[in-house]
Amino acid sequence: MTSQAIIEVWGDTKEVFEQFGIAINSKQLQTLVSGEKLQKLLKALNDKVGSSSNTCIEGG
């Protein structure tokens, strides 16, 4: 998914992207960030929306 699409569905995740310095755009997350930073971002997003890793996963 893209940061833009995630924010459209879960608006309160915008602050997570800001904390990680991720631009809000239509590029896939895995093209903007990778490795451990991507894993931390996905965890923070899941925590923010009260979900598990089944919602936001790498490549999803």
BATI-296439 format. One line per 3 residues: their letters; for each residue y, x, z of N, C-alpha, C, O, CB. Coordinates in Angstrom, 1 decimal. Atoms other than C-alpha are relative to their C-alpha. Glycine has a CB too. Layout:
A = Y,X,Z,Y,X,Z,Y,X,Z,Y,X,Z,Y,X,Z  ...
//
This chain:
MTS = -1.2,0.8,0.0,0.0,0.0,0.0,1.3,0.9,0.0,1.2,2.1,0.3,0.0,-0.9,1.2  -1.3,-0.7,0.0,3.6,0.9,-0.3,0.8,-0.3,1.3,0.5,-1.3,1.9,0.9,-0.3,-1.2  -0.8,0.3,-1.1,6.1,1.1,2.5,0.8,-1.3,-0.2,0.9,-2.1,0.8,1.0,1.2,0.3
QAI = -0.7,1.2,0.3,8.1,-1.6,0.8,-0.9,-1.3,0.2,-0.4,-2.2,0.8,0.5,0.1,-1.4  0.9,1.1,-0.2,5.1,-3.9,0.7,-0.4,-0.3,1.4,-0.5,-1.5,1.9,-1.3,0.2,-0.8  0.3,0.2,-1.4,4.2,-3.3,4.3,1.1,-0.7,0.8,0.9,-1.5,1.6,-0.4,1.4,0.6
IEV = -1.2,0.6,-0.7,7.7,-4.1,5.5,0.2,-1.4,-0.4,0.7,-2.2,0.4,1.3,0.8,-0.4  -0.1,1.4,0.4,7.7,-7.3,3.4,-0.9,-0.9,0.8,-0.5,-2.0,1.1,-0.3,-0.1,-1.5  1.0,0.8,-0.8,4.7,-8.5,5.3,0.3,0.1,1.5,0.3,-0.9,2.2,-1.4,0.4,-0.3
WGD = -0.2,-0.3,-1.4,5.4,-6.9,8.7,1.3,0.7,0.1,1.4,1.9,0.2,-1.2,0.9,0.6  -1.4,-0.5,0.0,9.2,-6.5,8.9,0.3,0.9,1.2,1.1,1.8,1.0,0.9,-1.1,0.1  -0.3,-0.8,-1.1,9.1,-4.9,12.3,-0.6,1.4,-0.1,-0.4,2.3,0.8,-0.6,-0.6,1.3
TKE = 0.5,-1.4,0.2,7.3,-1.8,10.9,1.0,0.9,-0.6,0.8,2.1,-0.7,-1.2,-0.1,-0.9  -1.0,-0.8,0.6,10.5,-0.6,9.3,0.4,1.2,0.9,0.6,2.3,0.5,1.2,-0.8,-0.3  -0.4,-1.1,-0.9,11.4,1.4,12.4,-1.1,1.1,0.1,-0.8,2.2,0.4,0.2,-0.6,1.4
VFE = 1.0,-1.1,0.0,8.0,3.2,12.3,0.2,0.9,-1.2,0.1,2.1,-1.1,-1.4,-0.7,-0.1  -0.3,-0.8,1.2,8.8,4.4,8.7,1.2,0.9,0.3,1.2,2.0,-0.1,0.2,-0.9,-1.2  -1.2,-0.8,-0.3,12.2,5.5,9.9,-0.3,1.1,1.0,0.2,2.2,0.8,1.1,-0.9,0.6
QFG = 0.4,-1.0,-1.0,10.7,7.4,12.9,-0.7,1.2,-0.7,-0.6,2.3,-0.4,-0.9,-0.6,1.1  0.8,-1.0,0.7,8.4,9.2,10.5,0.8,0.6,-1.2,0.3,1.6,-1.9,-1.3,-0.5,-0.5  -0.8,-0.6,1.1,11.2,9.9,7.9,-0.6,-0.4,-1.3,-0.5,0.4,-2.3,0.1,1.5,0.1
IAI = 0.6,0.4,1.3,9.3,7.9,5.2,1.0,-1.0,-0.7,1.4,-1.9,-0.1,-1.3,-0.7,0.3  -0.8,0.8,0.7,11.4,6.4,2.5,-0.6,-1.4,-0.3,-1.8,-1.5,-0.4,0.4,0.6,-1.4  0.5,1.4,0.3,11.2,2.6,1.9,0.1,-0.1,-1.5,1.2,-0.2,-2.1,0.9,-1.1,0.7
NSK = 0.0,0.2,1.5,10.1,2.3,-1.8,-1.3,-0.5,-0.4,-2.1,-0.9,0.4,0.3,1.4,-0.6  1.2,0.6,0.6,7.3,1.3,-4.1,-1.0,1.0,-0.3,-2.0,0.7,-1.1,0.4,-0.8,-1.3  1.1,-1.0,0.2,5.3,4.5,-4.0,-1.1,-0.1,1.0,-0.8,-0.5,2.2,0.7,1.5,0.1
QLQ = 1.1,0.0,-1.0,1.9,4.6,-2.4,0.2,0.9,1.1,0.6,2.1,0.9,-1.3,0.2,-0.8  -0.2,-0.9,-1.2,1.9,6.0,1.1,-0.6,1.3,-0.2,-0.1,2.3,0.2,-0.5,-0.7,1.2  0.7,-1.3,0.1,-0.7,8.6,0.3,0.7,1.0,-1.0,0.3,2.2,-1.0,-1.4,-0.2,-0.5
TLV = -0.7,-0.9,0.9,1.7,10.0,-2.4,1.2,0.6,0.8,1.8,1.6,0.4,0.5,-0.7,-1.2  -1.2,-0.4,-0.7,4.5,10.3,0.2,-0.3,0.9,1.2,0.4,1.8,1.6,0.8,-1.2,0.5  0.4,-0.7,-1.2,2.6,11.7,3.2,-1.6,0.2,-0.1,-2.3,-0.7,-0.6,0.4,-0.8,1.2
SGE = 1.4,-0.3,0.0,-0.9,13.2,3.7,-0.5,0.6,1.3,0.3,0.9,2.2,-0.4,0.9,-1.2  0.6,-0.7,-1.1,-3.3,14.6,6.2,0.2,-0.6,1.3,0.2,-1.9,1.5,0.5,1.4,0.0  -0.1,0.5,-1.4,-2.7,14.3,9.9,1.3,-0.9,0.1,1.2,-1.8,0.9,0.2,1.2,0.9
KLQ = -1.2,0.8,-0.1,0.8,12.9,9.4,-0.3,-1.4,-0.5,0.2,-2.4,0.1,1.2,0.6,-0.8  0.4,1.4,0.5,-0.7,10.0,7.3,-0.8,-0.7,1.1,-0.6,-1.9,1.3,-0.8,0.2,-1.3  0.9,0.6,-1.0,-3.3,9.4,10.0,0.9,-0.5,1.2,0.7,-1.6,1.7,-1.0,0.9,0.5
KLL = -0.9,0.4,-1.1,-0.5,9.3,12.7,0.8,-1.2,-0.4,1.1,-2.1,0.4,0.9,1.2,0.4  -0.8,1.1,0.5,1.6,7.0,10.5,-0.8,-1.3,0.0,-0.3,-2.3,0.5,0.5,0.3,-1.4  0.9,1.2,0.0,-1.3,4.6,10.0,-0.3,-0.6,1.4,-0.3,-1.8,1.6,-1.3,0.3,-0.8
KAL = 0.2,0.4,-1.4,-2.0,4.5,13.7,1.2,-0.7,0.6,1.1,-1.7,1.2,-0.5,1.2,0.9  -1.2,0.6,-0.5,1.6,3.8,14.5,0.3,-1.3,-0.6,0.7,-2.3,0.1,1.2,1.0,-0.2  -0.2,1.3,0.6,1.8,1.0,12.0,-1.0,-1.0,0.5,-0.6,-2.1,0.8,-0.3,0.2,-1.5
NDK = 0.9,1.0,-0.6,-1.4,-0.6,13.3,0.3,-0.3,1.4,0.2,-1.5,1.8,-1.4,0.7,-0.1  -0.4,0.3,-1.4,-0.2,-0.3,16.9,1.2,-0.9,0.0,1.2,-1.9,0.8,0.4,1.3,0.7  -1.2,0.8,0.0,3.1,-1.9,15.9,-0.3,-1.4,-0.3,0.3,-2.4,0.2,1.0,0.5,-1.1
VGS = 0.3,1.3,0.4,1.5,-4.9,14.3,-1.2,-0.6,0.8,-1.6,-1.7,0.6,-0.4,-0.1,-1.5  1.1,0.4,-0.8,-1.3,-5.1,16.9,-1.3,-0.2,-0.7,-2.0,-1.1,-0.5,0.4,-1.3,0.7  1.2,0.1,0.8,-4.1,-4.4,14.5,-0.8,1.2,0.2,-0.5,2.2,1.0,0.4,-0.2,-1.4
SSN = 0.9,-1.2,-0.1,-7.0,-2.0,14.1,0.1,0.8,-1.3,0.9,0.5,-2.2,-1.4,-0.5,0.2  0.0,-0.8,1.2,-7.6,0.7,11.6,-0.6,-0.7,-1.3,-0.5,-0.2,-2.4,-0.8,1.3,0.2  0.5,0.8,1.1,-9.2,-2.0,9.4,1.1,-0.6,-0.8,0.9,-1.0,-2.0,-0.9,-1.1,0.5
TCI = -1.2,0.5,0.8,-5.7,-3.2,8.4,0.7,1.0,-0.8,0.7,0.9,-2.1,1.0,-0.6,1.0  -0.6,-1.1,0.7,-3.9,-0.1,7.5,-0.9,1.2,-0.1,-1.2,1.9,0.9,1.4,0.4,0.6  0.9,-1.1,0.1,-6.3,2.5,6.1,0.5,0.9,-1.1,1.2,0.5,-2.0,-1.4,-0.5,-0.3
EGG = -0.4,-0.9,1.0,-5.8,5.6,4.0,-0.5,-0.5,-1.4,-1.6,-0.9,-1.5,-0.5,1.4,0.3  0.3,0.4,1.4,-5.7,4.7,0.3,0.0,-1.5,-0.2,-0.2,-2.0,-1.3,-1.4,0.5,-0.3  0.0,1.4,0.1,-5.3,1.0,1.1,1.2,-0.7,-0.5,1.2,-1.9,-0.5,-0.3,-0.5,1.3
//
